[in-house]
Amino acid sequence: MRKLALSDEILLSVEKPARYIGGEINAVMKNKNEVAIRFAMCFPDVYEIGMSHLGIQILYDMFNKRKDVWCERVYSPWIDLDKIMREQKIPLFALESQDAIRDFDFLGITLQYEMCYTNVLQILDLAQIPLHASERDEQDPLVIGGGPCAYNPEPLAPFFDLFYIGEGETVYDALFDQYKSCQANHASRKEFLHQAAKLPGIYVPAFYEVTYQEDGTIASFLPKEADIPSVIEKQVVMDMACAPYPEKPLVSYIKVTQDRVVLEIQRGCIRGCRFCQAGMIYRPLRERSLECLKEHAGRMLKTTGQEEISLSSLSSSDYSELKEIVTYLIDEFGSQNINISLPSLRIDAFSLDVMGKIQDVRKSSLTFAPEAGSQRMRNVINKGLTEEVILQGANEAFHGGWNKVKLYFMLGLPMETDEDRQEIAHLADKIARTYYDIPKEERNGKCQITVSTSFFVPKPFTPFQWAPMHPMGDYLGFAKTVNHEIKDMLNHKSIRYNWHQADVTLLEGVFARGDRQIAAVIEDAYRNGALYDAWTEYWNYDRWLAAFAHTGLSMDFYTLRERSLDEIFPWDFIRVGVTKDFLKREWKKAQEAEVTPNCRQQCSGCGARCYGGGVCIEGKG
C-alpha cells in the first residue's frame, strides 16, 4: 500500500485534499525499480485546471506505454498547502508514487499561459531544485519546458535545462533513448544536454549567447559551439491517424474544469486571424479521420465512464466531417445519455444545424466571437466575418430556440479607433433587435446578450508581433467607451458587459515578447510573494512594478514600443513553418484593412507547406 507524502493531519487541514493523494481512475502505477527513466509531468497551476489539459493526457499515456519509462504527475500546491510545505520543509512530490520530485530523472513543465510563470518557480522551489539551471548538479532532475509559451522560451530560459519546441509526440522517444545511452556510458549532465541539443526541436539555452544593442534590442543570438544548430525546427505530427492518443484518460474523483472526454478532431487552423498565435504556430491543418475518431470515442467513453464528450479544435466548423462525427456520436451514444459539446463553432447555418442536433429543448447559450465591432476592424484582424453573416447567424439561432448569446471581443487592437470600439455596442444592440423582431409569441423568453471584452496582447509568430500596446489608463478608457455606449442602446437592459483587468494584460504582453533579461523580473517578483498571478484574488500589480524597479528594467520598453520590421526578436531562432516574410506581408495588409482568404480558398504562401502535408498542399496557388 502506498504511503502518502502528507500526514492525515495535514490533509484534513487543507482545501480539497484529493488534489494531492493521487489514485485516480486510470492512473498508472509501476515498479520504480523496473524502469530506466522517471518523468514528472507538471502543469504549473492548481490540480483542477491541470487535470483538464489534453496535452498532458496524451503524453502521460504515450510515455507510460514505454516499459522503461514511468510518467507521473505533479501540480502546483494551492496556497494553503504551499505554506505548510515551506514551514515543514516537505519536498514537492508526485501523485502516483508520492516520491519527491527531486529524485526523478526529468521534470517536464507545460507552459500553457504566461501568467503561470511564477508558479513554475514555485514548483522548482518546493521540489528543492535550484531555480537556475546553471546551479544544478548531477543529482538534480533535468527540467524541460514545452507547450505554446515555449515558442518564446527566453523569459524563462535561465530556469530550464532544455525546451521542447513543437508537438510532443515526435521527438521524446529519441530524447529518452539518448538519455539512456548517456546514462549507460556514465556521461555527465552537460554531455547529455550537448547531445540533446542536436535533436530536432530541442533547445538548450545554456548553449546560446545573446548580445544587445545600446537601445536594448537584440544584436545577436548565436550558438556557443559549432555543432549546435542556430535554428530550432518546430516538431509537427503529420500523420494524425498514427499519432498517440490516450486510450484510458485520467478521471479525477473531484470535479475538474473540463470534466469530460475530449476528442481532438484536428490540429491547426485555416483562418489566419492576425491576432491568433495558435492559428499560426499549429499550421498546417491536419484532420483526424472519421474512423479514427469513432474508435477513440468509443474506447475513451468505455474506459472513463464519463457522461460527456467534447469535440476539440481551434475551429470545429472547419472539420470536413463534422456532421458525420456528430451524427455518429448521437446515434451510437445518445441512448446512453452521453452529452456532446462543440466549442469553437463559427456563426453560420451549418454550425447551427449541427448544434441543433445536440441541444436539449431548453437550449443553452451560444457563444460567438466577432472579436471586433466594426467591419473595418474585422478586416484588420482578418476575422473573415461580415455583419450580415453575424446577424443572419443570430437570427437563425433565435428562430431555432436560443435566447442567450455570449459575444467575445478584443480592445486595444492595432489601428483601432473610438468609433470601432463604439461599434461593439452597436453590434450587440443589432443582435438584440434581431431577437425582438421575432413575433412575441414565437420567442423563447427574454433575450440575454453578454458582451465580454479582453485586451489584446501581441504574441510571437503573429502578424501583430510588431504592434505596440497601450498604457493601462488607455485600456480602462476603451472599456468605459464600450460601457457608456451600451448604456445608451435601446435594448441595453438585454445586454450585460464584462471586461478584463488591464494591468494583467500589460504583464502578459511583457512575458509574451520578453527576452532573457525578463527572467530577473520574474524571480524578483516570486521571491517577494508573487504566485498564482492568473487568479484575481492573488494578483498584485504593485509587486511587479517593484520587481521592474529592483531590476532596472523598463516595462514600457516591452509593451509600448512599436518594433521595426528588421528587429531581431528573442524567438527568431525558432522556425515554425510560417515565415517572417509572410507575417510582414500580413502586418502590412492589416494596416490597409485588407483581407487574406482562408487556406481552402487560396494558398497564401505562409510557409507551413514545408512540413509536407496539411490543407495548404491542397490549396490553390
NUDRENLO-599760 format. One record per residue (C-alpha): residue number from 1; residue in three letters; y, x, z. Coordinates in steps of 0.05 Angstrom, whole numbers, plus 32768, in hexadecimal, padded with zeros to 4 digits. Example, Ala and Ser with C-alpha at 12.3 -4.5 7.8 and 13.67 -1.06 7.14 Angstrom:
BEGIN
R  nuba  dodo    yy    xx    zz
R     1   ALA  7FA6  80F6  809C
R     2   SER  7FEB  8111  808F
//
This chain:
BEGIN
R  nuba  dodo    yy    xx    zz
R     1   MET  8000  8000  8000
R     2   ARG  8045  801A  7FEE
R     3   LYS  8073  8031  8025
R     4   LEU  80B9  8017  801B
R     5   ALA  80F3  8049  801C
R     6   LEU  811B  801A  8048
R     7   SER  8107  8001  808C
R     8   ASP  8100  7FB7  809B
R     9   GLU  813D  7FBC  80C6
R    10   ILE  8167  7FD5  808C
R    11   LEU  814B  7FA3  805A
R    12   LEU  815B  7F6A  8089
R    13   SER  81A3  7F82  8091
R    14   VAL  81B6  7F85  8047
R    15   GLU  81C4  7F50  8013
R    16   LYS  8189  7F3F  7FE6
R    17   PRO  8156  7F72  7FFF
R    18   ALA  8129  7F61  7FC3
R    19   ARG  8157  7F8D  7F9A
R    20   TYR  8137  7FCA  7FBA
R    21   ILE  80ED  7FBD  7FC5
R    22   GLY  80D2  7FBB  7F7E
R    23   GLY  808F  7F9A  7F72
R    24   GLU  80A9  7F6B  7F3B
R    25   ILE  807B  7F49  7F09
R    26   ASN  8066  7F7C  7ED4
R    27   ALA  8081  7FB8  7EFA
R    28   VAL  8057  7FF5  7EE8
R    29   MET  8033  801C  7F1E
R    30   LYS  8012  805F  7F10
R    31   ASN  7FF4  8098  7F37
R    32   LYS  802C  80CB  7F39
R    33   ASN  7FF9  8104  7F3D
R    34   GLU  7FDD  80EF  7EF9
R    35   VAL  801D  80F2  7ED1
R    36   ALA  8043  812E  7EB6
R    37   ILE  8088  810F  7EB4
R    38   ARG  80AB  80E0  7EE5
R    39   PHE  80E7  80BD  7EC7
R    40   ALA  8118  8093  7EF1
R    41   MET  813B  8061  7EC5
R    42   CYS  817F  804D  7EE2
R    43   PHE  81B0  8016  7ED3
R    44   PRO  81EF  8028  7EFC
R    45   ASP  8200  7FE3  7F14
R    46   VAL  81E2  7FB0  7F44
R    47   TYR  8198  7F9D  7F3B
R    48   GLU  81A5  7F57  7F1E
R    49   ILE  81CD  7F73  7EE4
R    50   GLY  81A0  7FAF  7ED7
R    51   MET  8161  7F85  7ED6
R    52   SER  817F  7F5C  7E9D
R    53   HIS  8188  7F98  7E6E
R    54   LEU  815B  7F95  7E31
R    55   GLY  8161  7FDF  7E21
R    56   ILE  8143  7FF3  7E64
R    57   GLN  810B  7FC0  7E5B
R    58   ILE  80F9  7FDF  7E17
R    59   LEU  80FA  8027  7E30
R    60   TYR  80D6  8016  7E71
R    61   ASP  809D  7FF7  7E49
R    62   MET  809D  802F  7E15
R    63   PHE  809D  8069  7E46
R    64   ASN  8067  804A  7E72
R    65   LYS  8038  8042  7E37
R    66   ARG  8033  808E  7E39
R    67   LYS  7FFC  80A3  7E69
R    68   ASP  8022  80E2  7E7B
R    69   VAL  8064  80BF  7E8E
R    70   TRP  8074  8091  7EC7
R    71   CYS  80B7  806E  7EBE
R    72   GLU  80D4  804C  7EFC
R    73   ARG  8117  802A  7F08
R    74   VAL  8154  8033  7F34
R    75   TYR  8195  800B  7F38
R    76   SER  81D6  8014  7F5D
R    77   PRO  81CE  8001  7FA6
R    78   TRP  81FF  7FCA  7FBA
R    79   ILE  8239  7FDC  7FE8
R    80   ASP  8214  7FC9  8028
R    81   LEU  81D8  7FF5  801A
R    82   ASP  8203  802D  7FFE
R    83   LYS  8225  8033  8041
R    84   ILE  81E3  8035  8068
R    85   MET  81C5  8069  8039
R    86   ARG  8200  8097  8042
R    87   GLU  8202  808F  808D
R    88   GLN  81B7  809A  8095
R    89   LYS  81B1  80CD  805C
R    90   ILE  817B  80A4  8039
R    91   PRO  816F  80BF  7FF3
R    92   LEU  8172  808F  7FB9
R    93   PHE  812C  8078  7FA4
R    94   ALA  8107  8059  7F6B
R    95   LEU  80EF  8011  7F70
R    96   GLU  80A7  801B  7F5A
R    97   SER  8091  8055  7F86
R    98   GLN  80CB  8055  7FB7
R    99   ASP  80CD  80A1  7FAD
R   100   ALA  810F  80C7  7FAF
R   101   ILE  8131  80CD  7F6A
R   102   ARG  813E  8117  7F77
R   103   ASP  80F3  8123  7F71
R   104   PHE  80EF  8108  7F29
R   105   ASP  80F0  8131  7EE9
R   106   PHE  8124  8105  7EC6
R   107   LEU  815B  80D6  7EDC
R   108   GLY  816F  80AC  7EA0
R   109   ILE  81B0  8085  7EA8
R   110   THR  81C3  804C  7E79
R   111   LEU  820D  804D  7E69
R   112   GLN  821C  8006  7E56
R   113   TYR  8263  7FFC  7E6E
R   114   GLU  829B  802D  7E7D
R   115   MET  82AE  800D  7EBF
R   116   CYS  826A  8022  7EDC
R   117   TYR  827C  806C  7ED9
R   118   THR  8288  8074  7F24
R   119   ASN  8245  8053  7F30
R   120   VAL  8225  808C  7F08
R   121   LEU  8241  80BC  7F3C
R   122   GLN  8229  808E  7F73
R   123   ILE  81E2  8093  7F57
R   124   LEU  81E4  80DF  7F55
R   125   ASP  8205  80E4  7F99
R   126   LEU  81D4  80B6  7FBD
R   127   ALA  819A  80D8  7F9A
R   128   GLN  81B3  811A  7FB7
R   129   ILE  81B9  8138  7F72
R   130   PRO  81F6  8165  7F66
R   131   LEU  822B  813F  7F3F
R   132   HIS  8237  8178  7F0E
R   133   ALA  81FF  818C  7EDF
R   134   SER  8216  81D5  7EE6
R   135   GLU  8204  81D3  7F31
R   136   ARG  81BC  81B9  7F29
R   137   ASP  8180  81E5  7F2F
R   138   GLU  8137  81E4  7F1B
R   139   GLN  8125  81B1  7F50
R   140   ASP  8157  817C  7F3A
R   141   PRO  8146  8145  7F07
R   142   LEU  8162  814B  7EC1
R   143   VAL  8199  8117  7EBB
R   144   ILE  819C  80F5  7E77
R   145   GLY  81CC  80C0  7E60
R   146   GLY  81C5  808D  7E28
R   147   GLY  81E0  804A  7E11
R   148   PRO  8220  8034  7DEC
R   149   CYS  8250  805C  7E19
R   150   ALA  8229  809C  7E07
R   151   TYR  824B  8098  7DC3
R   152   ASN  8285  80B9  7DE7
R   153   PRO  8261  80DF  7E1E
R   154   GLU  829B  810F  7E2C
R   155   PRO  82BA  80ED  7E6A
R   156   LEU  8277  80F4  7E8C
R   157   ALA  8261  8136  7E6C
R   158   PRO  8264  8162  7EAB
R   159   PHE  8236  8132  7ED1
R   160   PHE  81FD  8130  7E9E
R   161   ASP  81CB  8164  7E88
R   162   LEU  81C0  8141  7E46
R   163   PHE  81D0  8101  7E1F
R   164   TYR  81A5  80D9  7DEF
R   165   ILE  81CF  80C0  7DB4
R   166   GLY  81B2  8083  7D92
R   167   GLU  8177  8054  7D9A
R   168   GLY  8145  806C  7DCE
R   169   GLU  8105  805C  7DA9
R   170   THR  8109  8097  7D7A
R   171   VAL  810E  80DB  7D9D
R   172   TYR  80F8  80D2  7DE6
R   173   ASP  80AF  80E3  7DD5
R   174   ALA  80C5  8125  7DB7
R   175   LEU  80F2  8133  7DF3
R   176   PHE  80B8  8126  7E24
R   177   ASP  8089  8152  7DFC
R   178   GLN  80BD  8189  7DFC
R   179   TYR  80C4  8183  7E47
R   180   LYS  8079  8187  7E52
R   181   SER  8076  81C5  7E25
R   182   CYS  80AE  81E7  7E4C
R   183   GLN  808C  81D6  7E8E
R   184   ALA  804A  81F3  7E76
R   185   ASN  806E  8233  7E62
R   186   HIS  8096  8236  7EA3
R   187   ALA  80D7  8232  7E7C
R   188   SER  8117  822C  7EA4
R   189   ARG  8144  81EE  7EA6
R   190   LYS  8176  8210  7E78
R   191   GLU  813F  8223  7E46
R   192   PHE  8127  81DB  7E43
R   193   LEU  816D  81C2  7E38
R   194   HIS  8176  81F5  7E01
R   195   GLN  8138  81DB  7DDD
R   196   ALA  814B  8193  7DEA
R   197   ALA  8190  819E  7DCB
R   198   LYS  816D  81AC  7D88
R   199   LEU  814B  8168  7D87
R   200   PRO  816C  8131  7D5D
R   201   GLY  819C  8106  7D85
R   202   ILE  819C  8132  7DC4
R   203   TYR  81E0  814B  7DDD
R   204   VAL  81E2  8180  7E14
R   205   PRO  822B  8186  7E2A
R   206   ALA  8222  81CB  7E4A
R   207   PHE  8216  81EA  7E05
R   208   TYR  8258  81D2  7DE8
R   209   GLU  829F  81EB  7DF4
R   210   VAL  82E0  81C4  7DED
R   211   THR  8324  81E3  7DE1
R   212   TYR  8367  81BF  7DE2
R   213   GLN  83AA  81C1  7DBF
R   214   GLU  83EA  81C7  7DE6
R   215   ASP  83F6  817C  7DDF
R   216   GLY  83B4  816C  7E01
R   217   THR  838D  8158  7DC3
R   218   ILE  834C  817B  7DB1
R   219   ALA  8351  81BC  7D88
R   220   SER  8307  81C8  7D80
R   221   PHE  82C3  81AF  7D97
R   222   LEU  828C  81E1  7D87
R   223   PRO  8246  81F5  7D9E
R   224   LYS  8243  8235  7DC7
R   225   GLU  8205  824F  7DA4
R   226   ALA  81F2  8256  7D5B
R   227   ASP  81B1  822E  7D5F
R   228   ILE  81D1  81F1  7D80
R   229   PRO  81E6  81BB  7D4E
R   230   SER  8230  81AE  7D45
R   231   VAL  8223  8165  7D34
R   232   ILE  81F7  8134  7D5B
R   233   GLU  81D5  8100  7D30
R   234   LYS  81CE  80B9  7D4B
R   235   GLN  8185  80A4  7D4F
R   236   VAL  8172  8063  7D2D
R   237   VAL  8133  8039  7D2B
R   238   MET  812C  8024  7CE2
R   239   ASP  80E8  8001  7CE5
R   240   MET  80F3  7FC9  7D17
R   241   ALA  80AD  7FAE  7D0C
R   242   CYS  808F  7FEC  7D2B
R   243   ALA  80C4  7FF7  7D5F
R   244   PRO  80AD  7FF3  7DA8
R   245   TYR  80BA  7FB1  7DCB
R   246   PRO  80A7  7F9D  7E12
R   247   GLU  8065  7F78  7E15
R   248   LYS  806C  7F6A  7E5F
R   249   PRO  80B6  7F66  7E72
R   250   LEU  80C8  7F6E  7EBB
R   251   VAL  80D4  7F2E  7EE1
R   252   SER  80FC  7F2F  7F22
R   253   TYR  80EE  7F05  7F5F
R   254   ILE  8138  7EF7  7F67
R   255   LYS  8168  7ED8  7F35
R   256   VAL  8186  7F0B  7F05
R   257   THR  81BE  7F05  7ED2
R   258   GLN  8190  7EFA  7E96
R   259   ASP  8155  7ED6  7EB4
R   260   ARG  812F  7ECB  7E73
R   261   VAL  8105  7EEB  7E3D
R   262   VAL  8131  7F10  7E0A
R   263   LEU  811B  7F12  7DC2
R   264   GLU  8143  7F45  7D99
R   265   ILE  8145  7F28  7D53
R   266   GLN  816D  7F60  7D32
R   267   ARG  8198  7F9D  7D3D
R   268   GLY  81DA  7FAD  7D1D
R   269   CYS  820E  7F7E  7CFE
R   270   ILE  8228  7F71  7CB8
R   271   ARG  826D  7F57  7CCD
R   272   GLY  8298  7F94  7CD8
R   273   CYS  82C8  7F7A  7D0C
R   274   ARG  82F9  7FB4  7D15
R   275   PHE  82FC  7FB0  7D61
R   276   CYS  82B0  7FAE  7D6B
R   277   GLN  828E  7FF0  7D7D
R   278   ALA  8248  7FD1  7D7E
R   279   GLY  8252  7FB7  7D37
R   280   MET  825F  7FFE  7D1F
R   281   ILE  8230  802B  7D48
R   282   TYR  81F3  7FFE  7D40
R   283   ARG  81F8  7FFB  7CF4
R   284   PRO  81D1  7FF0  7CC7
R   285   LEU  81B7  7FAA  7CD3
R   286   ARG  816D  7FA9  7CDF
R   287   GLU  8146  7F68  7CE8
R   288   ARG  8105  7F5D  7D0C
R   289   SER  80D3  7F36  7CE3
R   290   LEU  80C4  7EEE  7CF2
R   291   GLU  807A  7EFD  7D00
R   292   CYS  808D  7F36  7D2E
R   293   LEU  80BC  7F08  7D56
R   294   LYS  8087  7ED1  7D5B
R   295   GLU  8056  7F03  7D78
R   296   HIS  8089  7F20  7DAA
R   297   ALA  80A0  7EDB  7DC1
R   298   GLY  805A  7EC2  7DD0
R   299   ARG  8045  7F01  7DF3
R   300   MET  8083  7F06  7E1F
R   301   LEU  8084  7EBD  7E34
R   302   LYS  803B  7EC3  7E47
R   303   THR  8043  7F04  7E6F
R   304   THR  8083  7EF0  7E94
R   305   GLY  807C  7EA5  7EA1
R   306   GLN  80C6  7E9E  7E8F
R   307   GLU  80E1  7E5A  7E7A
R   308   GLU  8117  7E71  7E4B
R   309   ILE  811B  7E9E  7E0E
R   310   SER  815C  7EBB  7DF3
R   311   LEU  8164  7ED4  7DAB
R   312   SER  818D  7F14  7DB0
R   313   SER  81B8  7F37  7D7C
R   314   LEU  8201  7F46  7D6D
R   315   SER  8206  7F0C  7D3C
R   316   SER  81CA  7EDD  7D3F
R   317   SER  81E4  7EB1  7D06
R   318   ASP  81DA  7EEC  7CD7
R   319   TYR  818F  7EF1  7CE4
R   320   SER  8170  7EDA  7CA2
R   321   GLU  8137  7EB3  7CC2
R   322   LEU  815C  7E95  7CFD
R   323   LYS  814A  7E4D  7CEC
R   324   GLU  8101  7E61  7CE4
R   325   ILE  80FB  7E85  7D27
R   326   VAL  8120  7E4D  7D4C
R   327   THR  80F3  7E18  7D2C
R   328   TYR  80B5  7E40  7D3F
R   329   LEU  80CB  7E48  7D87
R   330   ILE  80D9  7DFE  7D8D
R   331   ASP  8097  7DE9  7D6D
R   332   GLU  806E  7E1D  7D93
R   333   PHE  808D  7E1B  7DD8
R   334   GLY  80B8  7DDC  7DDC
R   335   SER  8080  7DB4  7DFB
R   336   GLN  807C  7DEA  7E32
R   337   ASN  80C5  7DDC  7E44
R   338   ILE  80DB  7E21  7E2D
R   339   ASN  8127  7E23  7E23
R   340   ILE  8145  7E4A  7DE9
R   341   SER  818A  7E6B  7DEC
R   342   LEU  81B0  7E85  7DB0
R   343   PRO  81EC  7EB1  7DC1
R   344   SER  8219  7ED2  7D8C
R   345   LEU  821B  7E98  7D5A
R   346   ARG  8253  7E8E  7D28
R   347   ILE  827A  7E4E  7D1F
R   348   ASP  8259  7E2E  7CE3
R   349   ALA  822E  7DF3  7CCF
R   350   PHE  81EE  7E1C  7CCC
R   351   SER  81F6  7E37  7D13
R   352   LEU  8207  7DF2  7D2F
R   353   ASP  81CB  7DD5  7D0C
R   354   VAL  819F  7E0A  7D2D
R   355   MET  81C1  7DFF  7D70
R   356   GLY  81B7  7DB4  7D6A
R   357   LYS  816C  7DBF  7D67
R   358   ILE  8168  7DE1  7DAA
R   359   GLN  819D  7DBC  7DD3
R   360   ASP  818D  7D84  7E02
R   361   VAL  81AF  7D3F  7DFF
R   362   ARG  81E7  7D53  7E2E
R   363   LYS  81FB  7D8F  7E03
R   364   SER  8212  7DCE  7E27
R   365   SER  8253  7DF1  7E14
R   366   LEU  825C  7E17  7DD3
R   367   THR  827B  7E5C  7DD0
R   368   PHE  82A7  7E71  7D96
R   369   ALA  82C8  7EB5  7D8F
R   370   PRO  8303  7EB1  7D5E
R   371   GLU  831E  7EF1  7D81
R   372   ALA  8364  7EE5  7D66
R   373   GLY  8390  7EA6  7D61
R   374   SER  83B2  7EB1  7D1E
R   375   GLN  8392  7EBB  7CDA
R   376   ARG  83BA  7EFA  7CD0
R   377   MET  839C  7F19  7D0E
R   378   ARG  8356  7F03  7CFD
R   379   ASN  8360  7F27  7CBB
R   380   VAL  8379  7F65  7CE0
R   381   ILE  833B  7F68  7D0B
R   382   ASN  830E  7F54  7CD0
R   383   LYS  82F1  7F19  7CF6
R   384   GLY  82E2  7EF3  7CB6
R   385   LEU  82F1  7EAE  7CD2
R   386   THR  8325  7E7F  7CB6
R   387   GLU  8346  7E47  7CDE
R   388   GLU  8326  7E15  7CB0
R   389   VAL  82E0  7E30  7CC1
R   390   ILE  82F0  7E2F  7D0C
R   391   LEU  830A  7DE8  7D0B
R   392   GLN  82D2  7DCF  7CDF
R   393   GLY  829F  7DF0  7D0E
R   394   ALA  82C0  7DD0  7D4A
R   395   ASN  82C2  7D8C  7D27
R   396   GLU  8278  7D8F  7D17
R   397   ALA  8268  7DA4  7D5E
R   398   PHE  8290  7D6B  7D7C
R   399   HIS  826F  7D39  7D4D
R   400   GLY  822C  7D57  7D61
R   401   GLY  8238  7D45  7DAA
R   402   TRP  8258  7D83  7DC8
R   403   ASN  8298  7D7B  7DEF
R   404   LYS  829F  7DBF  7E12
R   405   VAL  82B7  7DFB  7DEB
R   406   LYS  82C4  7E42  7E03
R   407   LEU  82F3  7E6C  7DD8
R   408   TYR  82F7  7EB8  7DDE
R   409   PHE  8334  7EE0  7DC7
R   410   MET  8350  7F25  7DCF
R   411   LEU  8398  7F38  7DE0
R   412   GLY  83BB  7F7A  7DD2
R   413   LEU  839A  7F85  7D8E
R   414   PRO  83BA  7FB5  7D5C
R   415   MET  83F2  7F96  7D33
R   416   GLU  83F4  7F58  7D61
R   417   THR  8435  7F32  7D6B
R   418   ASP  844D  7EFC  7D9B
R   419   GLU  8443  7EC9  7D63
R   420   ASP  83FA  7EDE  7D5D
R   421   ARG  83F1  7ED4  7DA7
R   422   GLN  8411  7E90  7DA6
R   423   GLU  83E0  7E7C  7D6F
R   424   ILE  83A7  7E81  7DA2
R   425   ALA  83C4  7E45  7DC6
R   426   HIS  83D1  7E21  7D85
R   427   LEU  8389  7E2B  7D6D
R   428   ALA  836D  7E11  7DAF
R   429   ASP  839A  7DD4  7DA8
R   430   LYS  8383  7DC7  7D61
R   431   ILE  833A  7DCA  7D78
R   432   ALA  834B  7D97  7DAF
R   433   ARG  836C  7D6A  7D7B
R   434   THR  832E  7D6E  7D51
R   435   TYR  8308  7D50  7D8B
R   436   TYR  833B  7D19  7D98
R   437   ASP  833B  7D06  7D4E
R   438   ILE  82F5  7CEB  7D5A
R   439   PRO  82F6  7CA1  7D6C
R   440   LYS  82F4  7C99  7DB7
R   441   GLU  82B2  7C72  7DB7
R   442   GLU  8290  7CAC  7D92
R   443   ARG  82A7  7CE4  7DC1
R   444   ASN  827A  7D03  7DF5
R   445   GLY  82A8  7D01  7E32
R   446   LYS  82E6  7D2B  7E3C
R   447   CYS  82F4  7D69  7E12
R   448   GLN  82F4  7DAA  7E38
R   449   ILE  830D  7DEA  7E16
R   450   THR  830C  7E2B  7E3C
R   451   VAL  8336  7E63  7E1E
R   452   SER  8327  7EA9  7E36
R   453   THR  834C  7EE8  7E22
R   454   SER  8338  7F2F  7E2E
R   455   PHE  8365  7F6A  7E20
R   456   PHE  8352  7F95  7DE4
R   457   VAL  8335  7FDB  7DF2
R   458   PRO  8332  800D  7DB7
R   459   LYS  82EB  8029  7DB3
R   460   PRO  82CE  8067  7D90
R   461   PHE  82B0  805F  7D4B
R   462   THR  82DA  8021  7D3B
R   463   PRO  8315  801C  7D0B
R   464   PHE  8341  800F  7D48
R   465   GLN  832F  8052  7D69
R   466   TRP  8375  806B  7D54
R   467   ALA  839A  8030  7D73
R   468   PRO  83C8  8036  7DB0
R   469   MET  83C0  8009  7DEC
R   470   HIS  83FA  7FE7  7E11
R   471   PRO  841A  7FF0  7E56
R   472   MET  83FC  7FC3  7E8B
R   473   GLY  843A  7F98  7E8F
R   474   ASP  8436  7F88  7E45
R   475   TYR  83EE  7F6F  7E4D
R   476   LEU  8402  7F40  7E84
R   477   GLY  843C  7F28  7E59
R   478   PHE  840C  7F1A  7E20
R   479   ALA  83E1  7EEE  7E4D
R   480   LYS  841F  7EC9  7E67
R   481   THR  8434  7EBB  7E20
R   482   VAL  83F2  7E99  7E12
R   483   ASN  83F3  7E74  7E54
R   484   HIS  8439  7E5A  7E49
R   485   GLU  8429  7E43  7E03
R   486   ILE  83EA  7E1E  7E1A
R   487   LYS  8413  7DF8  7E4E
R   488   ASP  8440  7DDF  7E16
R   489   MET  8406  7DC5  7DED
R   490   LEU  83FB  7D7A  7DE4
R   491   ASN  83B3  7D80  7DFD
R   492   HIS  83BF  7DB3  7E33
R   493   LYS  8398  7D8B  7E66
R   494   SER  8359  7D96  7E3E
R   495   ILE  8365  7DE2  7E3A
R   496   ARG  8357  7E14  7E71
R   497   TYR  836E  7E5C  7E6B
R   498   ASN  8350  7E9C  7E8B
R   499   TRP  8364  7EE4  7E80
R   500   HIS  8348  7F27  7E96
R   501   GLN  8368  7F5E  7EC1
R   502   ALA  8396  7F8D  7E9C
R   503   ASP  838E  7FCA  7EC8
R   504   VAL  8342  7FCB  7EBE
R   505   THR  834F  7FC9  7E73
R   506   LEU  837A  8007  7E75
R   507   LEU  8347  802F  7E9B
R   508   GLU  830F  8018  7E6D
R   509   GLY  833A  8031  7E34
R   510   VAL  8340  8075  7E55
R   511   PHE  82F5  807B  7E5E
R   512   ALA  82E5  8061  7E19
R   513   ARG  830F  8096  7DF4
R   514   GLY  8314  80CB  7E2A
R   515   ASP  8301  8114  7E25
R   516   ARG  82DC  8142  7E54
R   517   GLN  8319  814A  7E82
R   518   ILE  8312  8101  7E98
R   519   ALA  82D4  8114  7EC0
R   520   ALA  8302  8132  7EF5
R   521   VAL  8326  80EF  7EFC
R   522   ILE  82E5  80C9  7F03
R   523   GLU  82CC  80F9  7F38
R   524   ASP  830E  80F7  7F5F
R   525   ALA  830F  80AB  7F60
R   526   TYR  82C6  80A7  7F74
R   527   ARG  82CF  80D8  7FAE
R   528   ASN  8309  80AC  7FC5
R   529   GLY  82E0  806D  7FC6
R   530   ALA  82DE  8052  7F7F
R   531   LEU  829D  802C  7F73
R   532   TYR  8287  7FED  7F50
R   533   ASP  82C8  7FED  7F27
R   534   ALA  82AC  7FB7  7EFA
R   535   TRP  82AC  7F88  7F36
R   536   THR  82EF  7F67  7F45
R   537   GLU  82E5  7F68  7F90
R   538   TYR  82DE  7FB4  7F91
R   539   TRP  830F  7FC7  7F5B
R   540   ASN  834A  7FF1  7F74
R   541   TYR  837B  8007  7F3E
R   542   ASP  83A5  8031  7F6F
R   543   ARG  8369  805D  7F7C
R   544   TRP  8366  806E  7F32
R   545   LEU  83B1  807B  7F2D
R   546   ALA  83A9  80AB  7F67
R   547   ALA  836F  80CE  7F43
R   548   PHE  839A  80DA  7F05
R   549   ALA  83D2  80F4  7F31
R   550   HIS  83A2  8123  7F56
R   551   THR  8384  813F  7F16
R   552   GLY  83C6  8146  7EF1
R   553   LEU  83AE  811D  7EB6
R   554   SER  83D7  80E7  7E94
R   555   MET  83B9  80A2  7E8B
R   556   ASP  83EE  8093  7E56
R   557   PHE  83D4  80CD  7E2C
R   558   TYR  8392  80A9  7E25
R   559   THR  83AC  8062  7E1F
R   560   LEU  83F1  805B  7E01
R   561   ARG  83EE  8092  7DCD
R   562   GLU  83DE  8081  7D84
R   563   ARG  83AE  80B4  7D67
R   564   SER  83BD  80D8  7D26
R   565   LEU  8389  80D1  7CEF
R   566   ASP  8379  811C  7CF1
R   567   GLU  8370  8120  7D3D
R   568   ILE  832D  813B  7D56
R   569   PHE  830D  8107  7D83
R   570   PRO  82DF  8118  7DBE
R   571   TRP  82A7  80F4  7D9A
R   572   ASP  82B0  8111  7D54
R   573   PHE  8273  813D  7D5C
R   574   ILE  8247  80FF  7D5B
R   575   ARG  8231  80E3  7D17
R   576   VAL  8222  8098  7D1A
R   577   GLY  821B  808A  7CD0
R   578   VAL  825D  8065  7CCA
R   579   THR  828D  809C  7CB3
R   580   LYS  82D2  80AE  7CCB
R   581   ASP  82EC  80A5  7C84
R   582   PHE  82D2  805D  7C84
R   583   LEU  82F3  8050  7CC7
R   584   LYS  8335  806C  7CAD
R   585   ARG  8332  803D  7C71
R   586   GLU  8325  8003  7C9F
R   587   TRP  835F  8017  7CCD
R   588   LYS  838E  8017  7C91
R   589   LYS  8372  7FD4  7C79
R   590   ALA  837E  7FB7  7CBF
R   591   GLN  83C7  7FCC  7CBA
R   592   GLU  83CB  7FA5  7C79
R   593   ALA  83A4  7F69  7C96
R   594   GLU  8371  7F73  7C5E
R   595   VAL  832B  7F57  7C67
R   596   THR  82EB  7F7F  7C58
R   597   PRO  82B0  7F54  7C41
R   598   ASN  8272  7F55  7C6C
R   599   CYS  8237  7F81  7C58
R   600   ARG  8210  7F49  7C36
R   601   GLN  824C  7F38  7C0A
R   602   GLN  825D  7F7F  7BF6
R   603   CYS  824C  7FC6  7C0C
R   604   SER  828A  7FE8  7C27
R   605   GLY  826D  802F  7C28
R   606   CYS  8271  8036  7C74
R   607   GLY  823C  806D  7C75
R   608   ALA  8204  8049  7C9A
R   609   ARG  81DD  804C  7C59
R   610   CYS  81CA  8094  7C6D
R   611   TYR  8194  8078  7C9B
R   612   GLY  816C  8061  7C5F
R   613   GLY  8167  8017  7C6D
R   614   GLY  8187  7FD9  7C87
R   615   VAL  81B0  7FA4  7C64
R   616   CYS  81E1  7FD7  7C47
R   617   ILE  81AB  7FED  7C17
R   618   GLU  81A6  7FA6  7BFD
R   619   GLY  81F1  7F9F  7BF5
R   620   LYS  8219  7FA3  7BB6
R   621   GLY  823F  7FE0  7BA0
//
